Amino acid sequence: MEIKYKIKLFLLLVLPLLILNSCLEEPTIAPARRPYSVMRVVNLSNSSSQIFIDNNQPDGSLNNVTIPSTTVYFDINSGKRKFVIKDANQETIFNADIEIISYEREIVVFGGTYSNILENNTFSSMKISEGEIYFNAMPDPGKAHIIVANAFPGYYNGGVEVNPVNLTLFGTHWLDPNSVAVFDTATYIAPGDELLKFGLSFNILNVDPGSYKFDFLNSDQDSMIVSDSSYYAADKRYYLFVYGNPDVLSVYRNEVESLPIRSIYEK
């Protein structure tokens, strides 16, 4: 009986302390692992053949790349990543670090033409951020996003420098793709009072689905550089990249499906 009494007394004294301690103890939150990002690579250079990131090819389409082409989205450790690009002769034409921002969706674009004569080399890279991985980057329901970018870094002609092509953008929208009547006479001019220079992008967000025609003009707006007419469906993002050779510029139209919202604690 004495032993049982001592046990009961012990429980009466110690148990409240255990309960109180458990109530005061702060919850444990697992720390985030090494920062990561989500990205894809777009090749718009006719000089590229193979692309390596930190001596690896995280996506199979980075081997024997074509123009124009884009990879799928893939996870990558954030920070400075070493990009190495080789041409068809296995010569290295690009070897540099590109900063990948933590927890962001990013697009790395390569454009221009490589030359082993430094003054003639226009091979360059640009980045486009699609926002943080934990936010929805897709359009509002029933709307579309259209992002245009100048991915043409310029060129040289006979050893004489020719300035890069700076663009102005005009867009018209009509609801019925089979009709020549302009449904919406509003004109988009990008980007505002500035020119669309190499490396810059311009967002036209949450627009009505339908057919759009985009005219890319020179900086004086007196000469057409390239034009594109396409139908844009609801609930998707579209990228229009201007690229190509000095005498023939093209528009690469890339459609992006809905991406899931990610968590910083996934990795």
SVG drawing of the C-alpha trace seen along z (x, -y; Angstrom):
<svg xmlns="http://www.w3.org/2000/svg" viewBox="-16 -58 55 60">
<polyline fill="none" stroke="black" stroke-width="0.4" points="0.0,0.0 2.9,-2.4 4.5,-1.8 1.2,-2.5 0.8,-5.7 4.2,-6.9 3.5,-6.2 0.3,-8.2 2.0,-11.0 4.8,-11.1 2.2,-11.2 0.3,-14.0 3.4,-16.1 5.2,-15.4 2.3,-15.0 1.1,-18.6 4.7,-19.8 5.0,-17.6 1.7,-18.9 2.7,-22.5 6.0,-22.0 4.4,-20.5 2.0,-23.5 4.8,-26.0 7.1,-24.3 7.2,-26.0 6.2,-23.8 9.1,-22.5 9.2,-23.7 11.4,-21.7 13.9,-24.1 13.9,-24.6 16.4,-22.6 18.8,-24.0 17.0,-26.7 15.8,-25.5 14.2,-27.1 12.2,-26.0 13.4,-26.9 13.5,-26.1 16.0,-26.9 15.0,-28.4 17.5,-28.2 17.1,-30.8 20.7,-30.7 21.8,-28.8 25.3,-28.4 24.2,-26.1 24.4,-22.4 24.7,-21.2 24.0,-23.0 25.4,-21.9 24.4,-23.2 27.1,-22.4 28.5,-19.8 25.1,-18.1 22.1,-18.1 19.0,-18.1 16.7,-17.8 17.4,-15.5 16.5,-18.2 19.6,-20.1 21.6,-17.6 21.5,-18.3 19.4,-21.4 17.6,-22.9 16.4,-26.4 13.9,-27.4 13.4,-25.0 12.6,-25.0 13.0,-22.5 10.4,-21.4 10.4,-22.9 12.9,-21.3 14.1,-21.9 17.5,-23.4 19.5,-24.5 19.4,-28.2 22.4,-30.4 25.1,-30.8 25.0,-27.9 27.7,-27.3 26.3,-27.2 28.5,-25.8 27.4,-25.7 29.1,-23.8 28.6,-24.2 28.3,-21.4 32.2,-21.1 32.2,-20.6 33.9,-23.9 32.9,-25.9 31.2,-29.1 29.7,-30.1 31.1,-29.5 29.7,-31.7 27.7,-31.7 24.1,-32.7 22.3,-33.6 19.2,-31.6 17.0,-33.3 15.8,-31.2 12.2,-29.9 11.5,-31.5 10.4,-30.2 12.9,-31.5 13.5,-31.2 17.1,-31.4 17.2,-32.3 20.2,-32.1 20.3,-34.1 22.6,-35.6 25.4,-34.2 28.8,-33.1 32.1,-34.2 35.6,-33.5 36.4,-37.1 35.4,-39.0 34.2,-42.1 31.9,-40.0 30.4,-37.8 26.8,-38.5 26.0,-35.3 24.3,-36.4 21.8,-35.2 18.8,-36.8 16.5,-35.9 12.8,-36.2 11.3,-35.7 7.8,-34.2 7.5,-34.9 7.8,-32.9 7.0,-29.2 4.5,-29.5 2.3,-32.0 0.0,-31.2 1.5,-32.6 -1.4,-31.7 -4.1,-34.1 -7.3,-34.8 -10.0,-32.3 -11.1,-32.8 -8.2,-35.1 -4.8,-34.7 -1.3,-36.1 0.9,-37.2 4.6,-38.0 6.7,-39.4 10.5,-39.6 13.3,-40.8 15.8,-37.9 17.8,-39.3 21.1,-40.8 22.3,-42.4 24.8,-41.6 27.8,-42.8 28.2,-43.3 31.6,-43.2 33.4,-44.0 31.3,-47.2 29.1,-47.2 25.4,-47.4 23.3,-48.5 21.0,-45.9 17.4,-46.0 15.3,-48.0 11.6,-47.3 8.3,-48.9 5.2,-46.8 1.7,-47.3 -1.1,-44.8 -4.7,-44.5 -7.3,-42.0 -10.4,-40.6 -12.8,-38.1 -13.6,-36.1 -10.4,-34.6 -12.2,-34.2 -13.3,-37.8 -11.1,-40.7 -13.1,-43.1 -11.1,-44.5 -13.1,-43.7 -11.0,-45.8 -9.2,-48.8 -7.1,-49.3 -3.4,-49.3 -0.7,-48.0 2.6,-49.8 5.5,-48.2 7.0,-48.9 5.4,-52.3 7.7,-55.1 10.7,-52.8 12.0,-50.6 11.8,-46.9 15.6,-46.3 17.4,-43.0 16.9,-41.2 13.6,-43.0 10.2,-41.5 6.7,-43.1 3.7,-41.5 0.1,-41.8 -1.8,-40.2 -5.4,-38.9 -6.6,-39.7 -9.6,-38.2 -9.0,-35.1 -9.1,-35.5 -6.9,-36.4 -4.2,-38.9 -1.8,-40.4 1.5,-41.8 3.6,-44.1 7.2,-44.6 8.5,-47.9 11.8,-49.6 12.5,-52.3 11.3,-55.1 8.1,-53.1 8.5,-53.6 9.6,-50.1 8.0,-46.7 10.5,-44.2 8.4,-41.1 4.7,-40.4 2.8,-37.5 -0.9,-36.6 -2.2,-33.8 -5.2,-32.6 -4.8,-32.8 -6.9,-30.4 -8.1,-31.1 -6.2,-29.9 -2.8,-29.8 0.4,-31.8 2.0,-32.6 5.6,-33.8 6.6,-35.6 10.3,-35.7 11.8,-37.8 14.9,-36.1 16.8,-35.1 19.4,-36.5 19.8,-40.2 18.1,-39.7 15.3,-37.4 13.8,-37.9 11.2,-35.5 8.8,-35.1 8.9,-32.0 5.5,-31.5 5.6,-29.3 2.5,-28.1 2.8,-27.3 0.4,-25.0 -0.7,-25.7 2.0,-25.1 1.3,-23.8 1.9,-26.0 5.0,-24.7 6.2,-24.9 9.6,-26.0 9.6,-22.9 9.4,-20.4 13.1,-19.9"/>
</svg>
